[in-house]
Amino acid sequence: MRFVPKLVLALAAFSALAACATQPPEEAARGEIFDPYENTNRAIHRFNLGVDRYLFGPASKGYVSVFPEPIVTSFNHFAENISLPGQAVDYLLQGKPKEMGYALLRFAVNSTVGIAGLSDPASDLKIPQVDTDFGETLHVWGFGEGAYVELPLYGPSTTRDAIGVVVNLFTNPIDLAPTRPVDNLGLYTELVRRMSDRGRYSQTVDSILYESADSYAQARLIYLQNRRFELARDDEESYLGLYTDPYAETGSGAADDPYLDPYEDPYAE
């Protein structure tokens, strides 16, 4: 069975998670960036920049230029629909049966009425949208964020989310169906979705990657801030904590303390 070696790889991923470098609890509580592999990450970042500059970026811009917007949107709907059974599994593992039901219902409606997911009638029917992954499952289970890592060809991530990326390749029930028309269909659709996003938001992405004084630090900061807000959405205390004044514990505002820079990034190293 194809599932057995995939399961072994997934279990190996859990072992890797346990062996990774850990951030001191007090630093994690303050939301500081933990990047013990920065030299390696920067080397991978330079590689990713080269791939983006000469291959992925031009291909993505060409993709959204050649194909009409409705077709690009339909391909995105298809990619999202393919991911829904896997998201249902993650919601089950997170102990969220309501969200799991939404994922399965959206998949059923869009796969039938939506013509294999090329359109999104589930949204027209007001079925709530869902969005999760195994990285969020690990977060719910209490695993820490871990070190920041940049993955080849994938981009910014963390130890926890990198494990999630690997596991999600193997946990979508569609991948276990004996009548699949194409192997690794989820991987191909995710690539198309990423090309769509890269092409649609090319100006913003280009400004981050090619106009920043330090594109690595900029991409790292943006990724971690967005991911932390995303994971804190169901935890009111954690969510509000992301708005905590970084100068509050001094007892005075930045304007009253000559040693504090009001423009300093509180997440910077």
C-alpha positions in Angstrom: 0.0 0.0 0.0 1.2 3.5 -0.9 0.0 4.7 2.5 2.6 2.8 4.5 5.8 4.5 3.4 3.9 7.8 3.6 3.0 7.1 7.2 6.6 6.2 8.0 7.7 9.5 6.6 5.1 11.4 8.6 6.3 9.6 11.8 9.8 10.5 10.9 8.7 14.1 10.7 7.4 14.0 14.2 10.7 12.6 15.4 12.5 15.5 13.7 10.2 18.0 15.4 11.2 16.6 18.8 14.9 16.9 18.0 14.9 20.5 16.7 16.4 23.4 18.6 14.1 24.9 21.1 13.5 28.6 22.0 13.8 29.6 25.7 10.2 30.0 27.0 10.7 33.6 28.1 11.7 34.6 24.5 8.8 32.7 23.0 6.4 34.5 25.4 7.7 37.8 24.2 7.2 36.8 20.6 10.9 37.1 19.7 12.2 35.7 16.5 14.2 32.5 17.0 16.5 32.0 14.0 19.4 29.7 15.0 19.9 28.6 11.4 20.1 32.1 9.9 23.3 31.4 7.9 21.7 28.4 6.3 18.4 30.1 5.9 20.0 33.0 4.1 21.8 30.7 1.7 18.4 29.0 0.9 16.8 32.5 0.6 19.4 33.4 -2.1 18.7 30.2 -3.9 14.9 30.9 -3.7 15.5 34.4 -5.0 17.3 33.1 -8.0 14.5 30.6 -8.8 11.9 33.4 -8.4 13.8 35.9 -10.5 14.5 33.7 -13.4 11.8 31.0 -13.3 8.8 31.2 -10.9 8.3 35.0 -11.0 8.2 35.3 -14.8 6.1 32.1 -15.2 3.6 33.4 -12.6 3.3 36.8 -14.3 2.9 35.1 -17.6 0.3 32.8 -16.2 -2.0 35.6 -15.0 -1.4 37.6 -18.2 -2.2 34.8 -20.6 -5.2 33.2 -18.9 -8.3 35.4 -18.3 -9.1 36.2 -14.7 -12.2 34.0 -14.5 -10.1 31.0 -15.5 -7.4 31.8 -13.0 -10.1 32.1 -10.3 -11.6 28.8 -11.4 -8.2 27.0 -11.1 -7.9 28.6 -7.6 -11.3 27.3 -6.6 -10.3 23.8 -7.9 -7.1 23.9 -5.8 -8.9 25.0 -2.7 -11.6 22.3 -3.2 -9.0 19.5 -3.5 -7.5 20.6 -0.2 -10.8 20.4 1.7 -10.8 16.6 2.6 -7.3 17.1 4.1 -8.5 20.1 6.0 -11.4 18.1 7.4 -8.8 15.5 8.7 -6.9 18.4 10.4 -10.1 19.8 12.0 -10.9 16.3 13.3 -7.4 16.1 14.8 -7.9 19.5 16.3 -11.2 18.5 18.0 -13.3 20.9 15.9 -16.2 18.8 14.5 -18.2 21.9 13.3 -15.4 23.2 11.1 -14.8 19.6 9.9 -18.4 19.5 8.8 -18.1 22.8 7.0 -15.0 21.5 5.1 -16.8 18.3 4.0 -20.0 20.1 3.1 -18.1 22.7 1.0 -16.3 19.8 -0.7 -19.5 18.0 -1.5 -21.3 21.0 -2.8 -18.4 22.4 -4.9 -17.5 19.0 -6.2 -21.0 18.4 -7.6 -22.8 21.7 -8.2 -19.5 23.5 -8.6 -18.4 21.1 -11.4 -15.4 19.4 -9.7 -14.7 22.5 -7.7 -14.1 24.9 -10.6 -16.7 27.2 -9.1 -17.7 28.0 -5.5 -21.4 27.7 -5.0 -20.8 26.8 -1.4 -20.0 30.4 -0.7 -23.2 31.5 -2.5 -25.0 29.2 -0.1 -23.4 30.9 2.9 -21.5 27.8 3.9 -18.6 29.2 6.1 -15.2 29.1 4.5 -12.5 27.1 6.3 -8.7 27.2 6.2 -6.4 25.1 8.3 -3.3 22.8 8.0 -1.3 20.4 10.0 0.9 23.2 11.3 -2.2 24.6 13.0 -3.0 21.1 14.3 0.4 20.9 16.0 -0.2 24.4 17.4 -3.5 23.2 18.9 -1.8 20.2 20.3 0.6 22.5 22.1 3.8 22.3 20.0 5.8 25.5 20.0 6.6 27.5 16.9 10.2 26.3 16.9 13.0 27.8 14.8 12.4 30.0 11.8 13.4 28.1 8.6 13.3 28.9 4.9 12.5 25.9 2.8 13.9 25.4 -0.7 11.4 26.3 -3.4 8.7 26.9 -0.7 9.9 29.9 1.2 9.4 31.1 4.8 8.2 28.7 7.4 8.9 27.5 11.0 9.9 24.1 12.3 6.3 23.4 13.3 4.9 24.6 9.9 7.6 22.8 7.9 6.5 19.5 9.6 2.9 20.5 8.7 3.8 21.0 5.1 5.3 17.5 4.9 2.5 15.7 6.7 -0.2 17.5 4.7 1.3 15.9 1.6 0.2 12.5 2.9 -3.0 13.1 4.9 -5.5 14.2 2.2 -7.9 11.3 1.7 -8.0 12.0 -2.0 -4.4 10.9 -2.2 -5.4 7.4 -1.0 -8.2 7.0 -3.5 -7.5 4.1 -5.9 -9.1 5.9 -8.9 -7.1 9.1 -8.7 -6.6 10.5 -12.2 -3.2 12.0 -11.4 -0.6 11.2 -8.7 0.3 14.1 -6.4 -2.7 16.1 -7.7 -2.8 18.2 -4.5 0.8 19.2 -5.1 0.2 20.3 -8.6 -2.9 22.3 -7.7 -1.0 24.0 -4.8 1.7 25.0 -7.3 -0.9 26.5 -9.6 -2.5 28.4 -6.7 0.9 29.8 -5.7 1.6 30.9 -9.2 -1.7 32.7 -9.2 -0.9 34.5 -6.0 2.6 35.4 -7.1 1.3 36.8 -10.4 -1.6 38.7 -8.9 0.4 40.4 -6.2 3.7 40.7 -8.2 4.2 44.3 -7.3 4.0 43.8 -3.6 6.1 40.6 -3.7 8.8 42.2 -5.9 9.0 45.2 -3.6 9.7 42.8 -0.6 12.1 40.6 -2.5 14.0 43.0 -4.7 13.6 46.5 -3.2 14.1 45.8 0.5 17.4 46.6 2.2 17.3 43.1 3.6 14.7 40.9 1.8 15.4 37.9 4.1 14.7 39.8 7.3 11.6 41.5 5.7 10.1 38.2 4.5 10.9 36.6 7.8 9.1 39.3 9.8 6.1 39.4 7.5 5.7 35.7 7.6 6.0 35.3 11.4 3.6 38.2 12.1 1.0 36.9 9.7 1.2 33.4 10.9 1.1 34.3 14.6 -2.1 36.4 14.0 -3.6 33.5 12.0 -3.0 31.0 14.7 -4.2 33.3 17.5 -7.6 33.9 15.9 -9.3 31.3 18.1 -7.5 32.3 21.3 -8.8 35.7 22.4 -6.1 36.1 25.1 -3.3 35.3 22.7 -4.8 37.4 19.9 -5.1 40.5 22.1 -1.6 39.8 23.4 -0.2 40.4 19.9 -1.3 44.0 20.3 0.6 44.4 23.6 2.6 47.6 23.8 6.2 46.5 23.7 7.1 49.4 26.0 4.4 48.8 28.5 6.5 47.0 31.1 8.8 50.0 31.5 6.0 51.9 33.1 6.2 54.7 30.6 5.7 55.3 27.0 8.4 55.4 24.4 8.1 59.2 24.3 9.0 59.4 27.9 12.1 57.2 27.7 15.1 58.4 25.8 16.5 54.9 25.6 13.5 53.5 23.6 13.1 54.0 19.9 9.4 54.4 19.0 10.2 53.3 15.5 12.0 50.1 16.5 10.5 46.8 15.3 9.6 44.9 18.5 10.2 41.6 16.7 13.6 42.5 15.4 16.6 40.7 16.7 
